[in-house]
């Protein structure tokens, strides 16, 4: 699992982000996912599949020997899988990506509620490669010309990390400071 970055007690001890993760196919992980399905009422009540699965990870590791690994966001392996926490709160990590010190294997834009904002942030950050013709509801994503070889960069907000200077754009967060200091 990616580390979520949250320090809230409801996600501890793993703070596993459930937007993107790898599971080894075995009886323990199968039972974990079956348990998650059976706990759908808790997901609905808490409005958080992440809170529910973190509780199940703790229970299953204790009772059934499930091995759980959360990537430490401060270690080298964790820096290869950054996400919304780094984008929104760890600008040093983001600057290491922008200057080429770190080359992420994956970037998951969690901590961002809407699809529109996720796409805008990824485009501005230089992590968007999907062409506009492949963004519809149809199966056009199967076309061979959907991916650009180079990132498709657009400025949206001056206070969010960007691969280019976006200081001419509006603020996303009221009273925020620009990402690029001139």
C-alpha positions as CSV (number, residue, x, y, z in Angstrom):
1,X,0.0,0.0,0.0
2,X,1.0,3.6,-0.5
3,X,1.2,5.5,2.8
4,X,-1.7,7.9,2.9
5,X,0.1,10.6,4.9
6,X,-2.8,10.9,7.3
7,X,-2.0,10.8,11.0
8,X,-5.6,10.3,12.0
9,X,-6.1,7.4,14.5
10,X,-8.8,5.8,12.4
11,X,-6.2,4.9,9.8
12,X,-3.5,3.6,12.1
13,X,-1.3,1.7,12.4
14,X,-0.9,1.2,8.6
15,X,-2.3,4.5,7.2
16,X,-2.7,2.4,4.0
17,X,-4.1,4.4,1.0
18,X,-6.7,2.2,-0.7
19,X,-6.8,4.0,-4.1
20,X,-3.9,2.0,-5.5
21,X,-2.3,-1.1,-4.0
22,X,-0.9,-4.5,-4.8
23,X,-2.1,-7.8,-3.2
24,X,-0.5,-11.2,-3.5
25,X,-3.1,-13.7,-4.6
26,X,-3.6,-16.1,-1.7
27,X,-6.2,-17.3,0.7
28,X,-5.4,-14.6,3.2
29,X,-5.8,-11.7,0.8
30,X,-8.9,-13.3,-0.7
31,X,-10.5,-13.5,2.8
32,X,-9.5,-9.8,3.4
33,X,-11.4,-8.7,0.3
34,X,-14.4,-10.9,1.1
35,X,-14.4,-9.3,4.6
36,X,-14.3,-5.9,3.0
37,X,-17.4,-6.8,0.9
38,X,-19.2,-8.1,4.0
39,X,-18.4,-4.8,5.8
40,X,-20.1,-2.7,3.1
41,X,-22.4,-1.3,5.8
42,X,-19.5,0.1,7.7
43,X,-18.1,1.6,4.5
44,X,-21.4,3.3,4.0
45,X,-21.7,4.5,7.6
46,X,-18.2,5.9,7.8
47,X,-18.2,7.0,4.1
48,X,-14.6,5.5,4.0
49,X,-13.6,2.3,2.4
50,X,-10.1,3.3,3.5
51,X,-11.0,3.4,7.2
52,X,-12.7,0.1,6.9
53,X,-9.9,-1.7,5.1
54,X,-7.3,-0.3,7.6
55,X,-9.3,-1.8,10.4
56,X,-9.5,-5.1,8.5
57,X,-5.8,-5.0,7.8
58,X,-5.1,-4.8,11.6
59,X,-7.6,-7.5,12.4
60,X,-6.4,-9.9,9.6
61,X,-2.7,-9.4,10.4
62,X,-3.4,-10.2,14.0
63,X,-5.9,-13.1,13.6
64,X,-4.8,-14.7,10.4
65,X,-1.2,-13.8,9.8
66,X,-1.8,-11.5,6.9
67,X,1.4,-9.7,6.1
68,X,0.9,-6.0,5.4
69,X,3.5,-3.6,4.0
70,X,2.9,0.2,3.8
71,X,5.6,2.0,1.8
72,X,7.3,4.6,4.1
73,X,7.0,7.9,2.3
74,X,10.3,9.0,3.7
75,X,12.3,6.0,2.4
76,X,13.6,5.6,-1.2
77,X,10.9,3.1,-2.2
78,X,8.1,5.3,-0.8
79,X,9.4,8.3,-2.8
80,X,9.0,6.3,-6.0
81,X,5.3,6.0,-5.3
82,X,4.2,9.6,-4.3
83,X,0.7,10.9,-4.2
84,X,-1.7,13.6,-3.1
85,X,-0.1,13.9,0.3
86,X,3.2,14.9,-1.2
87,X,1.5,17.1,-3.8
88,X,-0.4,19.1,-1.2
89,X,1.9,19.1,1.8
90,X,5.4,18.0,0.9
91,X,6.6,20.5,-1.7
92,X,10.3,19.4,-1.1
93,X,9.4,15.9,-2.4
94,X,7.6,17.5,-5.3
95,X,10.5,19.7,-6.2
96,X,12.8,16.6,-6.2
97,X,10.5,15.1,-8.8
98,X,10.4,18.3,-10.8
99,X,14.2,18.7,-10.9
100,X,14.7,15.0,-11.9
101,X,16.2,13.8,-8.6
102,X,13.3,11.3,-8.2
103,X,11.5,9.6,-11.0
104,X,8.2,8.2,-9.7
105,X,7.0,4.8,-10.9
106,X,3.5,5.9,-10.2
107,X,1.8,9.1,-9.0
108,X,-1.6,8.6,-7.4
109,X,-3.5,11.9,-6.9
110,X,-5.3,11.0,-3.6
111,X,-6.3,13.8,-1.1
112,X,-8.1,15.4,-4.1
113,X,-11.9,14.9,-4.0
114,X,-13.0,15.5,-7.6
115,X,-12.0,14.0,-11.0
116,X,-11.9,17.4,-12.6
117,X,-9.4,18.7,-10.0
118,X,-7.3,15.5,-10.2
119,X,-6.9,15.9,-14.0
120,X,-6.1,19.6,-13.6
121,X,-3.4,19.0,-11.0
122,X,-1.9,16.1,-13.0
123,X,-1.8,18.3,-16.2
124,X,-0.2,21.2,-14.4
125,X,2.3,18.8,-12.7
126,X,3.4,17.4,-16.0
127,X,2.1,13.9,-15.3
128,X,-0.7,13.8,-17.9
129,X,-0.3,12.0,-21.2
130,X,-3.9,11.2,-22.3
131,X,-5.1,13.2,-25.2
132,X,-8.4,15.1,-25.2
133,X,-10.0,12.8,-27.7
134,X,-9.7,9.9,-25.3
135,X,-11.4,11.6,-22.3
136,X,-15.0,10.9,-23.3
137,X,-17.3,8.2,-22.0
138,X,-17.0,6.1,-25.1
139,X,-14.4,3.4,-25.6
140,X,-12.2,5.8,-27.5
141,X,-9.4,5.0,-25.0
142,X,-8.8,1.9,-27.1
143,X,-7.5,4.1,-29.9
144,X,-3.8,3.8,-30.5
145,X,-3.2,7.6,-30.5
146,X,-4.6,8.3,-27.0
147,X,-1.2,8.7,-25.3
148,X,1.2,11.5,-25.9
149,X,4.9,10.8,-25.8
150,X,5.4,14.0,-23.8
151,X,3.4,15.3,-20.9
152,X,0.4,17.5,-21.8
153,X,1.0,20.5,-19.6
154,X,-1.6,23.2,-18.8
155,X,-1.5,25.8,-16.1
156,X,-4.6,26.1,-13.9
157,X,-3.6,27.4,-10.4
158,X,-0.6,29.4,-9.2
159,X,-0.6,27.8,-5.7
160,X,-0.3,24.2,-6.8
161,X,2.9,22.4,-7.9
162,X,3.6,22.8,-11.5
163,X,6.3,21.7,-14.0
164,X,6.2,25.3,-15.4
165,X,5.7,28.6,-13.8
166,X,1.9,29.2,-13.4
167,X,2.0,32.4,-11.5
168,X,-0.4,34.0,-14.1
169,X,-3.1,31.6,-13.1
170,X,-5.7,32.1,-10.4
171,X,-5.4,30.7,-6.9
172,X,-7.0,27.3,-6.0
173,X,-6.9,27.8,-2.3
174,X,-7.9,31.3,-1.0
175,X,-5.0,33.2,0.5
176,X,-2.4,30.5,-0.6
177,X,1.1,31.4,-1.6
178,X,2.3,30.7,-5.2
179,X,4.2,27.5,-5.8
180,X,6.8,29.3,-7.8
181,X,8.5,32.2,-5.9
182,X,9.7,34.9,-8.2
